[in-house]
Amino acid sequence: MRDGTPVSRQSMRAFLSALEDAGQLVTISQPVKLDYEVAACLSESVLALRFTNIEGDARSPKMQVVGNLLNSLPRFAMGMSGATDAIQTSLLAAIAKPLTHRVIATAPCQEEVIDNPSLDNELPIPRFFEKEGGPYITAGAIIARDRISGDTNLSIARLMPLDGNRAFVGIAPNHHLAVLARAAHARDEKLDIAVCIGNHPAILMAACLYLGLGEDELPVAGALLGEPLDVVRCTQSDLLVPAHCELVLEGRLDAGEPFIEGPVSEFHGMYENYGAGIVATFTRLTRRHDAIFQVILPGYHPEHCLLGGVAIAAGLFRQVRSAVPSVKQVAVGIGGAGRLHAVVAIHACRPGEARKAMFAVWAAVNLVKQVIIVDDDIDPWDAVQVEWANATRAKPDRDFVIIPAVRADRSEPLEQGGTVTKLGIDATRKKDDRPDWDLARPPEPALARARNILRENRVPAIGPIHL
């Protein structure tokens, strides 16, 4: 409840309550500084954190800060009200059958209105890492729509406040938001945008999906929620934003105003220097009267990696399945920074299918550098199982595929001259290697009895590595 009003299940607050009930949200009441200390706490904790005492300076209005909300696969499953092994299936179903959102007249995210907001003074924006040029908004879901074509985009990008109501927006040139901004600039216009902060996990997951230009991700968020998403019209544009988010920055993106960002942390854990980006000017801030500011710890940290990895894996599944129908699941896990390594599980892999799947992955997502193909008795999200399959089923001279001098993405940490070598590993069983693949384990009746005994003695049962 909030001021006697029930909290919408479409809000971040509902998810915070679920985390708290599960013992996975901790409230930090000690004073914590925005410069580095919020980041340090998040990097040292596996639990979600709520900071209620941000130490006073010009960048810390009386606003709670939360982070680490989606830093594990079980948290993603909780956000989708399902099981961990159903995350990819649910994402694919939502993409296939999106739900048109529901426009409402008034919304919690518009309880207060501030014109020409000074970002540093109105929002508790953390500074994360020492070599970066300033603090960053990292959990902003940005909504934009082309005025002529009607193409709509929901995505996440970093924003670094510059001065007053202006901010640098970090987007790659091929990012759909950048495409829309350039199209507007070509017409001598600026692109209307809305940056929504403090969102339900379904909205963040939808914002990270790799869909086609113009495919609206907001209806996908509704499908993930299992009901039409409540949206409200912005106060200064026709953009529709999630009604139950915490706050919205309304402004315009100018592809004709470049800004040199300097070093910025990337998903692989190191810094990159991308040069010039573009600038947004925000003319209005709307928010709940008791808004909560959400952050995603950037760099090589679980939430940042998984938000990209879970979404990329779902998109890869769609692409690879069209080439190899026997694909059962695709994983893009934390070990490969949620971008660089993919694992594909295939049922009854036939000769040549593993390599076909490798090339399908590389064709679909340029970022992916290494692809491992496993049988579907291996959980592709389980790094130990994948390494075991690699150790027991792959022969380097036969099963490693090395492709040199492939065009690299700009964020590839090892690119040289614009290229990088790619590696594919076929870690599936081959019938000529051995006559059987039976695992040595106790018989099932004994295992069932053991589970009961352990349960009665409150001993966690880890189960076998391979089921």
N, C-alpha and C positions, 0 to 999 in steps of 0.2 A: 504493500500500500504506500502511496505517496500523497500526503495531505488528504487522506481519506479516499483517494482515487486508486482503484486497482492498477497495478503495474501491467502493462501490455506484455504478452508473451513474445511480441515482436521486438522488444527492447533489449538493450544490453543489460539493463537492470534485472530483468528476469533471469538472464544467464548468470549474472553475478550472484543472485540468490541461490541458484542451483549449485554453483561452485561452493558457496558458503555452506549450504546444507550437506554437501559431500566432503566437507573438511578440506577443500582445496583452495580456499581463499583466506589470506591472512591480512589483517588490518595493521598497518604500521602507523603508530601514533607519535613516535619520536620525530623531532624535526629532521627533515631530509632536504638537501639542497638540490635545486634543479640542475646545476652544473655537476655532471658526472655521478652524483650520489644516487639519483633515481636509477640511472643506467647500471651502476654497480650493484645495487640491490637486486634488480631484475636479473642480472647475469649470474648472480650467486644463488638464485632460488629456483626450485622446480615448481613451486606453488605460484598461483596468481596472487598479486599483491595489490592492496589498496592503501594509498598514502593519504592520510587525513591532515597532515601537518607539514606542508611544504614550507620550507624556511623562507621568511619574508625578504623579498627584494622586488625590483620593478617587474619581474617576470613571474610572480607567484600570487595572483589574486586568490581569494579564499575559495578554492575549488579543489575537490578531491581528484587524485590522479590514480588510474588503474592500469595494470599491465600484466603480461604473461598469461593472458586469458586462453590462448590457443597454442600452448607450447608442447602439446603431445597429441598423438592420434586419438586416445580416449576422450580428450577435450573436444576434438572435432566431432566425434561421435555424439558426445553430450549435446553439442550445439545443434545437432541434427536430430536429436531424440532417437538415436538408433544405435546399432552395434558397430564396433570398430571395423569389422570385416565387411560392413555394408556401406561404408563411406563412398567408395567409388561407384557402386551400383546406384546409390541415391543421387549422386551428382549427375550421372549419365541420364537417369530418369527425369531429373529436373530440367536438364538441357533439352531432352526430347519433348517434354510436355510442360512448358512454362505456363504460369498462371498470370493473366492480366491483372495489374495492380488496381487497387481501389482508391480513388481520389476522395479525400475528406476535406472538410472546410477549415477546421482548426486543428492544431497539433501541438503536442508538448514542446517540440523543438522551436516553436515560435512564441513562447511565453514572454520573452524579453527581446527587444530590438535595440541594437546599437548601430548608429550610422558612422561610417568612416572609422572603423575600429583600429586602434593601435594594437597590432597583434601581440607584441611583447607585453603590453600593459593589461590586456584583457584575458590572455590565455597562459597557463603554466606550461610553457614549452621547454622540454629538457634539452640540455646539451649532453650528447652521448659520449663522444670520443675526442681525444685531445687534438688531433690533426685536422679535424673538420672546421670549417669556417664559421660555424655558429650553431645555434639550436635548430632542431628540426621537428616539424609536425610529421609523424610517421604513420598514423592510423587514419588518415583522411581518405575517405572514399569519394572520388571526384566524379560528378555527373556533368555531362556536356551533351549538346545536341546541335547538329549542323542546321542552320536556319533554312537552307535551301533543300537539301536532300532529306532532312528529317532523321539522318543517321544519329543514333544515340549510343553513348558509351558510359559505362560505369567501370572505374578502375582505381587503383591505388598508386599514388606517387608521393614522393617526399617533397616537403615545402620548407624552405629556409627563409624566415622573416628577414627582410632587408631594412626598411625604415617605414615607420608608421603602418600604413595599410597595404604595403607591397610585400611580395614574397617571390623568391625564386622557386620554380617548379621543375623538379628533376625527372624528365621523361626522355626516353630514347627516341631517335628520329623516326623509327618505324612503329612506335607506340600509336595506337589509334587516337589517343588524345592529341598527340602531336600532328597527326594527319588532319584532324578536324581543325586544329588551330591554324595550320598552314592554309587550308582551304578558305577559312574566314579571312586571313590576311591577304590572300590573293584577290579578295573582293573589297579590300581596304576596310575590313571590319575586324573587330575583336570578338573572341568566342566567349559567350556566356558560360560560366561554370559555377558549380556549387560544391563546396568541400564539406562533406558530412563526417562528423567525428563522434565516436561513441555509438557504435552500431552492433546490432545482433550478429553473431557469427555467420548466419546464413548470408547476410549482405556482404560481409568481408570475403567469404568464400566465392560468392558469385562475382565479386569485383576482380578476383584473381584468375578467372577462367580465360582460356584462350579461345575466344569465339571469333566469328567473322566480323569485319567492319560493318557497323550498323546493326548487328544483332544485340538487342537490348538485354543487359544482364539482370535488370531489376525484376522482370517476370520470373527469371530463374530463381532468384532469391525467394520469391513467393512460393514457388514449387518446393523449394527446400524446407520452407516453413510449413507447408501443407495447407496453406490458405493464401488468398490474395494479399499482397503486401499493402499496408496502408501508406499512402503517399500524400503529400500536400504540395501545393504550388508555391514556389519561391515568392518572396514579397516584391522582388524587382525584376523577375523574368518569368518565363513560362516553364522553366525546369521543374520537374517533379522530384521531390526528395523523400527519403524514408521519414514518416511522420514521427516515429518514436525514437529517433536518434537523439543525441544529447545537444548538439549544436551544429549550426550550418554557417559557413562563410560564403556569402554571395558576391561574385565578382566577375571579372573578365580576364581572359588569357590573351596576351599580345605576342604573337609569333614574330613581330617586328621589333621587339625590345629584347636584345640579348643580354645575358649576364654571365660572367665567368665564375663558376661555382668554386673551383679549387678542389682539394682532396676530399673524397667522400667515402665512407665505409661501404663495402659491397658484401653481397651474400656469401662470398668465399672467405670473408674474414679479414681481408686486407683493404687498402685504400686504392681507389681509382681516381684519375683526373680526366674528366670527360670534356673539359673546356666549356664552351658557351651553351647555356640553356635559355629558357624564356621566362618571362615575368608575368605574374598575375597581380591585379589590383583589386582589393576587396572594398566594396562600398557599404556593406552591411553585414552584421553578425546577428543571427537570431539564435536563441538558446532557451533551454529550460532555466527556470529561476535558480535551481540548485544543480546546475549542469556538472557532470563528471567528465573529466578529460582522459581519453584513452590514448595510450602509447603502445607502439610495437617496437620492441628493442631491435634495432637494425643490425647489420653485420652478420657474422656467422653465429646466429643464436636460433634456438629451436623454432620460436614462433615465426620469425621472418622466413626461415628456410621451409617450414612446413606449409605456410600459406601459399608459397610459390609451388612447392613440390606436389602437394595434394591436387592442386588445380591443373598443373602441367600433366600429371599422371592421368587424370581423367581425359584430358584432350588427346593425349597420346593413345590411350585405349581406343578411342573412336577412330583415330587414323590407322593404327596398326591392325585393328580388327578387319578393316576393309581389305587389307593385303593378306592377312593371315587370320582367317575366321576362328581358328582354334585357340586364339589368345584368351586367357582367363582373367588376368589382372596385370596391371602395370604399376610399378612403384618408382617414385623419385624421392629418395629419402634424405635425411639430414647428413649422412656421411658424404654425399656428393653435393652438399650445400643447397639441396632442394632445387637444383638446376642442372648440374653437370653430369650426373650419373643416373641411368635408368635401368631397372630390372623388369624383364618381361617374363611372365609365367605362361607356358603353353601346354595344352593338353595333348598327349600322344604326339609329340613333335616328330614330324616326318623329315626325311632327308631334305636339306635345303631350306626348310622353313625358318630355322634359327637365323640364317643369314638374311633371308628375305625380311624378317622382322627387324633386324638391326638397321637395314637400309631404310625401312619405313619410318623408324624412329628418327634417324638422322635427317630424313627429308621433311619430317613434320616440325621438329624443333631444333633450330640451329645450335642452341645453347648446349644440348646434350652431347657430351664428348665420349663417354663410355657407356656401352650397353651390354648387359649380361642377360643371356637367355637361360631360363631354368624350367624344369618340369613343374606341373601344377601341384605336386606334393610339397613344394617349397613355398613358403610365405615370402613373397618378394619384398615385403616391408621389414622382414626380420633379417638384419645384417649378418647374424651368426649363421642362420640357415643358408643364406646366399653364399657366404664364404665357404661353408661346408660343401655345398654343391660344386663350387669352383674347385675345391681341393680334391674332391672324389670323382668328379665326372668330366672335367675338362683337361685335355692334353694341349699344352701350349703350342706344340708344333703342328697340331691338327686343328685346334678349335679356337685359336686366337686370330682375329682378323684385324690387320693394321692398315689404316688408310691415311697416308701422309698428305700434308699440304691442303687441308680442307679449309675453306673460308670460315673464319672464326667470328663469333660475336664480340662486340667491343668490351664486354665485361669478362671475357675469358682470361683467367689469371696468367696463362702461359702462352698467349698468342705472341707470335713474332712475325712481323711483316704481314700482319692481317690473316695469318693462317695458323692452324694447329693440327696435330695428328689425332685421329680418332681410333678408338679400340673397341672391338666387339669380341665377346667371349661366349662361346657356345658351351654352357655348363649343363647340358641335358644328357640323359642316359643314352648310350648307344648299345644295341644288343650284342655287338661283336666284342665289346670290352670285357664282359663277364656273363656267365649264364644266369645269375640271379642278383637281385638287389635287395634281398630281405635284410631288414635291420634287426640287430640283436637287442631284444628287450624282453622284459618279463611278460608272461601271458596275460591277456586282458582280464581274466577273473582276479588274478593277483593284484593287478593295477587298480581295479575297481575297489577291492578290499582295502588296499593301501590308502586310496583317497578318502574313504570313510574314516579310517583310523586317524589320519592326519587332520581331517576336519574336526573330529571329536576332540582332538588335542590342540586345536587352534593353531596348527602348523600350516603355513602357506604351502600349497603344492605347486611346484614349478612346472610339472609335466615334462614329457619327453621333448627333446629338441625338435623331433620330426613326428608328426601325427600320422 
